[in-house]
Amino acid sequence: MIISFISWARYQRRTARIAEQLGATAHFIRCGRGGRPLTAPKRYYQQARKTWAALRQDRPDVILVQNPPLPLVLLADVYCRLRGARYIIDSHTGAFVSSPWRQFLWLHRLLSRRALTTLVHNWAQGDVVKTWGCPWMELIGCPLSLPPPEPVSLEGAFRVLVASSFDADEPVRDVIAAARLTPRVHYYVTGDPSRLDPRVLGDLPPNCHFTGYLSYDDYMRHMQSVDAVMALTTRDGTLLQAAWEGIALGRPLILSDWPVLRSYFYAGTVHTANRAASIAQAVQIAEADLPNLRQGIADLQEELEATWRKQFADLQRQISAAAKSTAADRPWKRAPGTG
């Protein structure tokens, strides 16, 4: 059985870990810079060509595709119709709530009905997809423990990594204001600062450090080197990737106070409103209660890992059944890379 997992991203840990556990080939395909609607058609065309070449090389029985963007799902649908393969949609939060994808939920629904299954990341997304009349299942973020990476040298007696991409749902200004309220704590804000208003960068307190865009390895090294991981969003229904990465490294979490986040991250975590004073208070609580939070996150990791392994086993069973059916329907299939 040949499985391919394709993401139109520089890197996506969820994609990498699922592919690793499935024995699949992961392809990260990204041309140009994202976040620019005017260049999206050209970028998607280039990525589609590379994706098609990868699929012709792999000749997969089952394809997993990250959603968004929907053009990648459409490409998988076309390929599978031509080749008799099956595809699985891994639908992230942006597929439901971010522009322009929320305007195309009708297409998302149509493609989900054709897919082998659609993976959702939390119960809020499941509440949407279960009304579509399509096969679906929940697969939470991967909480499997990671070997600790080599740490980096960072300033501060108490250090917080603020996982950021400077998207519109991230209260970055409130984090900076919280840093001013807690001068003893050092904040390390990840992400490409060119996406931020230059006036903000010109007025940073000395304990607020912008790391710039980090490779994934460097990002994880920074996470290994802090006392807590902060990930904030003004958008409900989101399970933040940084929270799963923090759990995998045993780092206590500081997360926005939303029902979905509370329901999954119920130990080892301080939840906060997205306001400067509340964020500062959450950081102070995390510093004061650090030993208990570390134990809580270790316990949470064990519980979430058990949940993930059960869900993942269900996914494996679906893929195995689909692959057997596909193989029976495709006795003519050639070896990968033969044309």
CORQUI-V643676 format. One line per field, one symbol per residue. ss: DSSP state (a for helix, b for strand, c for the rest). phi: phi as a letter, one per 20 degrees, with the letter a starting at -180 (. if undefined). burial: + if it has 9 or more other ideal C-beta (glycine too) atoms within 8 Angstrom, else -. A space follows every 50 residues. Layout:
ss->???
phi->???
burial->???
//
This chain:
ss->ccbbbbbcccccaaaaaaaaaaccbbbbccccccccaaaaaaaaaaaaaa aaaaaaaacccbbbbbbccaaaaaaaaaaaaaaccbbbbbbccaaaaccc aaaaaaaaaaaaaaccbbbbccaaaaaaaccccccbbbcccccccccccc cccccccbbbbbcccccccccaaaaaaaaaacccbbbbbbccaaaccaaa accccccbbbbbcccaaaaaaaaacccbbbbcccccccccaaaaaaaacc cbbbbbccaaaaaaccccbbbbcccaaaaaaaaaaaaacaaaaaaaaaaa aaaaaaaaaaaaaaaaaaaaaaaaaaaaacccccccccc
phi->.dcccdcebfabfggffffffemeeecdcbdmdfmcgfeggfffffffff fffffffflfecddcecfefgffgffffgfffdmeccceeeeggfdceee fffdfffgfffffeffadedebffffffffeemcfbbecfgeeffdffff fdecfofcccedfbcmffedefffffffffecffedddeeoeffedggff feceffeddefmfdffffgfffffedebddbcbedfnddfgfffffffdm dgdccfecgffffeddbmcdebfecgffffffffffffdggfffffffff gffffffffffffffgffffffffffffecfegefgmep
burial->-++++++++--+++++++++-+-+++++++-+------+---++-+++-+ ++-+++-+++++++++++++-++++++-++----+++++++++-++-+-- ++-++-+++-+++-++++++++-+++-++--+-+-++++++++-----+- -+-+-+-+++++++-+---+++-++++++++++-+++++++-+--+---+ +--+--+++++--+---++++++++++++++++---++++++++++++++ ++++++-+-+++-++--+++++-+-+-++++++++++-++--++++++++ +--++-++--++-+++-+++-++--++--+---------
//
